[in-house]
Amino acid sequence: MSIHPSLSAAKGKKHRSVHKRFERMEELKKKGKWKEGDSTFGLPKGKIVKVKIKKAKAAEEKTTEETKEAETSQKATSNQKATSK
């Protein structure tokens, strides 16, 4: 008999919709809404924001980085030519 897919060990981490209690406490500490000694029960749930970068934006960022690198390499070669003369 096989194991149901929901019970098998996940190979990668799945996206969770809310934080665990200790993660919520850490977030509230950063915001200053929870102090040591406060109750750990009844903490507000906060959504985990999943950030997706579109492929077009990622490709655009790569091209801008490549042009900057090309410009810096051109400046370096022109400086070397000027100093060698």
ZIURDA-V342725 format. One record per residue. N is the residue number from 1. SS is DSSP state (A for helix, B for strand, O for the rest). PHI is phi as a letter, one per 30 degrees, with the letter a starting at -180 (none if undefined). OMEGA is omega in whole degrees, 0 to 359 (none if undefined). Layout:
# ZIURDA-V342725
N;SS;PHI;OMEGA, N;SS;PHI;OMEGA
This chain:
# ZIURDA-V342725
1;O;none;185, 2;O;c;179, 3;O;d;177, 4;O;d;183, 5;O;e;180, 6;O;d;181, 7;O;c;181, 8;O;d;180, 9;O;d;180, 10;O;d;179, 11;O;d;178, 12;O;b;179, 13;O;d;177, 14;O;c;179, 15;O;d;177, 16;O;c;183, 17;O;d;179, 18;B;b;178, 19;O;d;171, 20;O;d;186, 21;A;e;183, 22;A;d;178, 23;A;d;177, 24;A;d;178, 25;A;d;179, 26;A;d;179, 27;A;d;181, 28;A;d;176, 29;A;d;180, 30;A;d;181, 31;A;d;179, 32;O;i;181, 33;O;c;179, 34;O;b;180, 35;O;b;176, 36;O;e;179, 37;O;j;176, 38;O;d;180, 39;O;d;178, 40;O;c;179, 41;O;c;178, 42;O;i;178, 43;O;d;178, 44;O;d;179, 45;O;d;177, 46;O;b;181, 47;B;d;174, 48;O;d;181, 49;O;d;180, 50;O;c;184, 51;O;c;176, 52;O;c;176, 53;O;c;180, 54;O;d;182, 55;A;d;180, 56;A;d;178, 57;A;d;180, 58;A;d;179, 59;A;d;179, 60;A;d;179, 61;A;d;179, 62;A;d;181, 63;A;d;179, 64;A;d;178, 65;A;d;181, 66;A;d;179, 67;A;d;178, 68;A;d;179, 69;A;d;180, 70;A;d;179, 71;A;d;180, 72;A;d;179, 73;A;d;177, 74;A;d;178, 75;A;d;181, 76;A;d;180, 77;A;d;178, 78;A;d;176, 79;A;d;179, 80;A;d;178, 81;A;d;181, 82;A;d;181, 83;A;d;181, 84;A;d;180, 85;O;d;none
